[in-house]
Amino acid sequence: MRSGIQSLAFAALFVSGLDLWLSGQQRLVLWAHLLIGLGLLVFLVPWLTRHVPTSLRQSRRRAFTNLSWALLACWTLLLGSGLVMAVPALLWLGGIVWFPQRPVTEALSLIHFWSSWLAAGGLVLHLTMRHWVWGRKWN
């Protein structure tokens, strides 16, 4: 149930992020993206701290282990850049108006955008290698 909710949240974030990237800054979509992202972060970090050490101990396939580390790096970039970009909005809620310089904002935006694509592709590949068995009959 938990990973299903996390997957739905990631899908909503991916779609809303693409909408923001392509259509511009729509206030409602931006706030929904920010709040869902913070919610996913709260659910994802404790889950990862339990999942990663256990899974690494049990992993017997080198390619799967390497892919998992690369996926974790992508998610770290994605969540970290998202958190840093959320700081001005959170400060604004506290009554402080502050924005980083434009090159910083553009770099964070590019990191966030491309790491989301890598995280999405890596997550599908990770789940394919780990959880989905091809040719399995569903009864």
C-alpha positions in Angstrom: 0.0 0.0 0.0 2.8 2.4 1.0 4.8 1.9 -2.2 1.6 2.3 -4.2 0.9 5.7 -2.6 4.6 6.7 -3.2 4.3 5.6 -6.9 1.1 7.6 -7.3 2.7 10.6 -5.7 5.7 10.4 -7.9 3.4 10.1 -11.0 1.5 13.2 -9.9 4.8 15.0 -9.3 6.2 14.0 -12.7 3.1 15.2 -14.5 2.7 18.4 -12.6 6.4 19.1 -13.0 6.2 18.6 -16.7 3.2 20.9 -16.8 5.1 23.6 -14.9 8.1 23.1 -17.2 6.1 23.4 -20.4 3.3 25.8 -19.4 4.9 28.2 -17.0 4.2 29.0 -13.4 0.6 28.2 -12.6 0.0 29.0 -8.9 -2.3 26.0 -8.1 -0.1 23.5 -9.9 3.1 24.9 -8.3 1.6 24.7 -4.8 0.3 21.2 -5.4 3.7 20.1 -6.8 5.4 21.6 -3.7 3.1 20.0 -1.2 3.0 16.6 -2.8 6.8 16.7 -3.1 7.2 17.5 0.6 4.7 14.8 1.5 6.5 12.3 -0.7 9.8 13.3 1.0 8.3 12.7 4.5 7.1 9.2 3.4 10.1 8.3 1.3 13.1 9.0 3.5 12.1 6.7 6.4 11.2 4.0 3.9 14.5 4.3 2.1 16.5 4.2 5.3 14.9 0.8 6.0 14.7 -0.5 2.5 18.2 0.3 1.2 20.4 -1.5 3.8 18.2 -4.6 3.8 18.0 -4.8 0.0 21.8 -4.3 -0.4 22.5 -7.2 2.0 20.1 -9.4 0.0 21.2 -8.4 -3.5 23.0 -11.1 -5.4 23.1 -9.4 -8.8 25.9 -6.8 -9.5 23.9 -5.0 -12.2 20.9 -4.7 -10.0 23.0 -3.4 -7.1 24.8 -0.8 -9.3 21.5 0.3 -10.8 20.0 0.7 -7.3 22.9 2.9 -6.3 22.5 5.0 -9.4 18.8 5.3 -8.8 19.4 6.4 -5.2 21.8 9.1 -6.5 19.2 10.3 -8.9 16.6 10.5 -6.2 19.0 12.3 -3.9 19.6 14.9 -6.7 15.8 15.1 -7.4 14.8 15.5 -3.7 17.7 17.8 -2.8 17.2 20.2 -5.7 13.5 20.2 -5.0 14.1 21.1 -1.4 16.5 23.9 -2.2 14.1 25.3 -4.8 11.3 25.2 -2.2 13.2 27.3 0.3 12.1 30.7 -1.3 8.4 29.6 -1.2 8.7 28.5 2.4 10.4 31.7 3.4 7.7 33.7 1.6 5.1 31.9 3.7 7.1 33.2 6.7 7.0 36.7 5.4 10.5 36.8 4.0 11.1 37.6 0.3 14.3 36.0 -1.0 15.3 34.4 -4.2 18.7 33.0 -5.2 20.5 34.4 -8.2 19.2 33.4 -11.6 22.1 31.1 -12.6 21.6 29.2 -9.3 17.8 28.9 -10.0 18.4 27.7 -13.6 21.0 25.2 -12.5 18.7 23.8 -9.8 15.8 23.7 -12.3 17.9 21.7 -14.8 19.1 19.3 -12.2 15.6 18.8 -10.9 14.1 18.3 -14.4 16.7 15.8 -15.7 17.0 13.9 -12.5 13.2 13.4 -12.6 13.6 11.7 -16.0 16.4 9.5 -14.7 14.6 8.7 -11.5 11.4 7.7 -13.5 13.3 5.5 -15.9 15.5 4.0 -13.2 12.5 3.3 -11.0 10.8 1.4 -13.9 13.9 -0.6 -14.6 14.5 -1.2 -10.9 11.0 -2.5 -10.4 11.3 -4.6 -13.6 14.4 -6.2 -12.3 13.3 -6.7 -8.7 9.5 -7.0 -8.4 8.1 -7.9 -11.8 8.6 -11.3 -13.2 8.1 -11.5 -17.0 5.9 -14.3 -18.2 4.3 -14.9 -14.8 0.7 -15.9 -14.9 -1.6 -13.7 -12.8 -4.3 -15.8 -11.2 
